[in-house]
Amino acid sequence: MMMMMMMGIIITMCNILFSLSRVFGFYKGILPPILAETPKRAVKFFTFEQYKKLLNLTPLSPGLALSVAGLGAGLTEAVVVNPFEVVKVSLQANRDSFTEQPSSFAQARHIIKSEGFGFRGLNKGLTSTLGRHGVFNMIYFGFYFNVKDAIPTSPDPTLEFMRKFAIGLVSGTISSCVNIPFDVAKSRIQGPQPVPGEIKYRTCFQSMALVYREEGYLALYKGLVPKIMRLGPGGAVMLLVYEYVSGWLQRNW
């Protein structure tokens, strides 16, 4: 009887561990984006401010200068974040169980050892990442600051907060809708190829054309809804934090 109880406990524990391993599978590749997030955001907003200052010295209109500064910030951000994206996608595409999952650093070493640092290795899909971040930030910053200046401010702090949040939400949503074909191309290039050993998706626009030809126009918008759910409100929060923190720093420093 005692033996059966022990066996039952062991089987139950094994089932729990097995279930947990399946749950953890949803978090494959989480470390690279966590490691990339701080430098990514720092690069985005720091370079945006620097490009904005430089463009203020040019004959560009203020509204256009903000969009171009966003484009420059996005391109710079993409160069920083792309190696993390390559590692993240390769981990997420790994179909082995969670217990057999290599660490992020081990996966990065494996990619460097087998493919190097170039466009087939740690910088695979760089052009698509440049397009994704460049287009997103060009619209994101340009739309937000131009529309925010066009709509009258409110003396009520709560209404003013809601005004900025709503503009940021729309900004993140529109940016996501426009740049998602680049995101799809990036995922196809950096992810596992349909035929092992055969590279089907090679470059950004070649991948877009191939997806369009084989799967139709709507295939270039796969994953749009979860992307909007993440970057719509997320983009609004990010811009609000940027504005309030930037304002506080300027007042106190």
C-alpha positions in Angstrom: 0.0 0.0 0.0 2.8 2.4 1.0 4.7 1.5 -2.2 1.6 2.3 -4.3 1.2 5.6 -2.6 4.8 6.5 -3.2 4.4 5.5 -6.9 1.3 7.7 -7.1 3.1 10.7 -5.6 6.1 10.2 -8.0 3.8 9.9 -11.0 1.9 13.0 -9.9 5.1 15.0 -9.5 6.3 13.9 -12.9 3.0 14.9 -14.4 3.3 18.3 -12.8 6.8 18.8 -13.9 5.9 17.7 -17.4 3.0 20.2 -17.5 5.2 23.0 -16.2 7.7 22.2 -18.9 5.0 22.7 -21.5 3.9 26.0 -19.9 7.5 27.2 -19.8 7.7 26.4 -23.5 5.6 29.6 -24.1 8.5 31.6 -22.7 11.2 30.2 -24.9 13.7 32.9 -26.0 12.6 35.3 -23.3 16.1 36.2 -22.1 17.4 37.8 -25.3 14.6 40.4 -25.4 14.9 41.1 -21.7 18.7 41.7 -22.2 18.0 43.8 -25.3 15.2 45.9 -23.9 17.2 48.4 -21.8 19.9 49.2 -24.5 17.2 49.1 -27.2 15.0 51.8 -25.5 18.0 53.8 -24.5 19.3 53.8 -28.0 15.9 54.6 -29.4 15.2 57.7 -27.3 18.8 59.0 -27.0 19.4 58.8 -30.8 16.0 60.4 -31.5 16.9 63.4 -29.4 20.3 63.6 -31.2 18.9 63.3 -34.7 16.2 65.8 -33.8 18.8 68.4 -32.7 20.8 67.8 -35.9 17.7 68.1 -38.1 16.7 71.4 -36.4 19.7 72.9 -38.2 18.4 71.8 -41.6 15.7 73.5 -43.8 13.3 70.6 -43.1 10.0 71.5 -41.6 9.6 70.7 -37.9 7.0 68.0 -38.6 9.1 66.3 -41.3 12.2 66.6 -39.1 10.5 64.6 -36.3 9.6 61.8 -38.7 13.2 61.7 -40.2 14.6 61.7 -36.6 12.4 58.7 -35.8 13.6 56.9 -38.9 17.2 57.5 -37.9 16.5 56.3 -34.4 14.8 53.2 -35.6 17.6 52.3 -38.0 20.2 52.7 -35.2 18.1 50.7 -32.8 17.8 47.9 -35.4 21.5 47.5 -35.6 21.7 47.0 -31.8 18.7 44.7 -31.4 19.1 42.4 -34.5 21.6 39.9 -32.9 19.2 39.5 -29.9 16.4 38.9 -32.4 18.3 36.2 -34.2 19.0 34.3 -30.9 15.4 34.8 -29.7 13.9 33.4 -32.9 16.3 30.4 -33.0 15.3 29.5 -29.5 11.6 29.9 -30.1 11.8 27.8 -33.2 13.5 25.0 -31.2 10.9 22.1 -30.9 12.8 20.2 -28.2 11.3 20.1 -24.7 12.1 22.8 -22.2 14.6 20.6 -20.3 16.7 20.3 -23.5 16.5 23.9 -24.4 20.0 25.5 -24.6 20.7 28.8 -22.8 20.6 32.0 -24.7 24.4 32.4 -24.4 25.0 28.8 -25.6 22.7 29.4 -28.6 24.5 32.7 -29.4 27.9 30.9 -29.3 26.5 28.1 -31.5 25.3 30.6 -34.1 28.6 32.4 -34.1 30.6 29.2 -34.3 28.5 27.7 -37.1 27.6 30.8 -39.2 29.7 33.7 -37.8 28.7 37.3 -37.3 27.6 38.1 -40.8 24.3 38.1 -42.7 24.0 34.3 -42.4 24.8 34.3 -38.7 24.3 36.7 -35.9 23.2 39.5 -38.2 20.8 37.4 -40.3 17.8 39.4 -41.4 19.4 42.7 -40.7 17.8 44.5 -43.7 14.3 43.3 -42.6 15.0 44.5 -39.0 16.2 47.9 -40.3 12.9 48.2 -42.3 10.8 47.1 -39.4 12.3 49.5 -36.8 12.9 52.3 -39.3 9.4 52.4 -40.6 7.8 51.9 -37.2 9.7 54.7 -35.5 9.4 57.1 -38.4 5.6 56.9 -38.1 5.6 56.4 -34.3 7.4 59.6 -33.5 6.3 61.6 -36.4 2.6 60.9 -35.9 2.6 61.3 -32.1 4.4 64.7 -31.9 2.7 66.2 -34.9 -0.8 65.2 -33.9 -0.1 66.1 -30.2 0.9 69.6 -31.2 -2.1 70.0 -33.4 -4.7 69.0 -30.8 -5.2 71.6 -28.0 -4.0 70.7 -24.6 -6.3 70.3 -21.6 -5.8 72.1 -18.3 -7.1 69.0 -16.5 -4.1 66.7 -15.8 -6.3 63.6 -16.1 -7.7 64.6 -19.5 -4.3 65.7 -20.7 -2.9 62.3 -19.7 -5.8 60.6 -21.6 -5.2 62.8 -24.6 -1.6 61.8 -24.9 -2.3 58.2 -24.2 -4.9 58.1 -27.0 -2.6 59.7 -29.5 0.2 57.3 -28.4 -2.2 54.3 -28.8 -3.2 55.4 -32.3 0.5 56.0 -33.2 1.6 52.6 -32.1 -1.3 50.9 -33.9 -0.8 52.7 -37.2 3.0 52.0 -37.0 2.3 48.3 -36.4 0.0 48.1 -39.4 2.4 49.7 -41.8 5.6 47.9 -40.7 4.3 44.4 -40.3 5.4 43.1 -43.7 8.9 43.8 -42.7 8.3 41.8 -39.5 6.9 38.9 -41.4 10.0 38.9 -43.7 12.3 39.1 -40.7 10.6 36.1 -39.1 10.8 34.0 -42.3 14.5 34.8 -42.8 15.6 34.3 -39.2 13.3 31.3 -38.5 13.8 27.7 -39.7 13.6 27.3 -43.5 10.8 25.1 -44.9 13.4 22.6 -46.4 16.4 22.0 -44.1 19.7 22.9 -45.7 17.9 25.0 -48.4 17.7 28.8 -47.9 14.3 29.9 -49.3 13.9 33.3 -47.6 17.1 35.3 -48.3 16.5 39.0 -48.3 13.9 41.4 -47.1 12.0 42.3 -50.3 12.6 38.8 -51.9 10.9 37.3 -48.9 8.0 39.7 -49.1 7.5 39.0 -52.8 7.8 35.2 -52.2 5.2 35.3 -49.4 2.9 37.4 -51.5 3.2 35.1 -54.5 2.8 31.9 -52.7 0.4 32.8 -49.9 -1.4 36.0 -50.9 -1.4 39.6 -49.8 -2.9 38.9 -46.4 0.0 36.6 -45.4 2.1 39.7 -45.1 -0.1 40.7 -42.2 0.0 37.5 -40.2 0.2 38.2 -36.5 -1.1 41.7 -36.9 -3.7 41.5 -34.1 -1.3 40.3 -31.3 1.2 42.9 -32.6 -1.3 45.7 -32.2 -2.4 44.4 -28.8 1.3 44.6 -27.7 2.5 47.7 -29.4 -0.6 49.8 -29.3 -0.9 50.3 -25.6 2.8 49.5 -25.1 3.7 52.3 -27.5 1.4 54.7 -25.7 2.9 53.9 -22.3 6.5 54.2 -23.7 5.9 57.7 -25.1 4.1 58.9 -21.9 7.0 57.7 -19.8 9.5 59.3 -22.1 7.6 62.6 -22.1 7.1 62.8 -18.3 10.6 61.5 -17.4 12.2 63.8 -20.0 10.2 66.8 -18.6 11.2 66.0 -15.0 14.9 65.6 -16.0 14.8 68.9 -17.8 13.2 70.7 -14.9 15.5 69.3 -12.2 18.8 68.7 -14.1 
